[in-house]
Amino acid sequence: MSVADSTETDWVSRFADEVISEAERRAPGEPIVCASGLSPSGPIHLGNLREVMTPHLVADEIRKRGHACVHLLSWDDYDRFRRVPAGVDPSWAEHVGKPLSSVPAPPGSDHASWADHFKAPMIEALAELGVDYRGISQTEQYTSGAYREQILTAMRERESIDAVLARYRTKQGEERPGAYYPYRPYCEMCERDLTMVTAYDDDTTELAYSCACGFGETVRLAEHDRGKLVWKVDWPMRWAYEGVVFEPSGVDHHSPGSAWVVGGEIVGPVFGGERPIGPMYAFVGITGMAKMSSSKGDVPTPADALRIMEAPVLRWLYARRKPSQSFKVAFDQEIQRLYDEWDALGRKVAQDAAQPAELAAHARAVRTSRGPLAATPRPVPYRTLASIADVTTGDTGQIGRILGDLDGVAALDEVRPRLDRAQAWIDTHVPADQRTRVRESPDEELLGSLGEDERESLRMLTEGLDEHWSLEGLTTLVYGVPKLRAGLAADAKPTPEVKAAQRAFFALLYRLLVGRDTGPRLPTLLLAVGAERVRKLAGG
Ligand SMILES: [Zn+2]
């Protein structure tokens, strides 16, 4: 049975089953609508990628099964600009309260607005990730009057909306001054939302507001396209307007009185729609990045992750965990282990030995209903590429030589884009004190202090280099030398004494080659350093 036919393979399949049957009940014959929303109020955090990846994976599964399905991505660019982030000219404070699409982009940006500036890298990342969606600018929707009827309806129903809100407000002991209006105009004069609706007439739709800037006017809401519904009314309005059947949201949206809860009570009575199937997704954390760049106040974005890992690997992280499970994206040494795990899964899949859920997650990572994502033709282990990039400091000539020796790689394109990701990881996320610096000249003092036994071990190593010049060969050689010195065969099981001798031998080699006790895996390091230089540094 293929993944596409299965109904029980993994969480994506289970949601697809549920969404398809729910869509058939709600709107038979219509394209199925899955939705996400992102606010371009600042850099879009890697954690927010789950908001898009969850419906993407479900929508893609639905398409694979032959149903028409659209994934809407709402850009909440008509939301107010809340505050000036650290690092931006404090004069941007004058824009607080304007729609994000009306705020100038941060200084130095080529983009037309604040919203466009922060959307752009996300749009690029989603393209690289193979996410197929229809973007909707809420600025365009509101300012074109697309929601006019819905706005008039919400205003007419303001008392019933207020009654829903009041139930939660009372619980929280909050008071609301004056009459309730679910619509807030952006001021005609200053463009900010520091406005208060002072009167509204249902028959004429005349709406009076005053603004903190001193301006005030009366408009006809039936013709007014410069304002928006408050968030807790806006969201359910859009569920009904778009006919959304699936839309996940973060944990923070699910508390009592939250937009998800309140929206669920408003969407039917006010807008005649239904709340979508909406799993709550758990937090996605980061390891390693905060330490590196917290001084710049940066947050890691999907683009940052895609600089150090290939798109299928990032997709896999989201596909293999249920939305309710939290996980971390590694920017530190852990990324090497993650890649080992990914490659091991790839081998299992190739040998037809993967479990159904593993197979499904792998399939969702490497291809979408549109086709396969870009892959590295020869997936040399990431940790090997990272070590080579580290030791050679990115010299492509040297990298080419080493990879040729290592694996018969004829051209660097065979190991791209993985090589570039490993190089970027070394360059941007490995602290200087963890970088490997191969010694320029032999450590004569150390070499002079060695005993006969150590000198003999080094001699066996340097004499064996040419014959063992491959990753596998050098692995046999470095582990084998201490065994042979102990009178065992090279392929014998090591005794505790031999293990101790191996550790001492490896530490000696690290000191001679890179001047410290540890470093990249030795066979990789030897290949990266080159036989001639190894002989020189080992006193051979
Ligand atoms: Zn104003």
Boltz pocket constraint, residues with backbone or C-beta under 6 A from the ligand:
constraints:
  - pocket:
      binder: B
      contacts: [[A, 187], [A, 188], [A, 189], [A, 190], [A, 191], [A, 192], [A, 211], [A, 212], [A, 213], [A, 214], [A, 215]]
      max_distance: 6.0
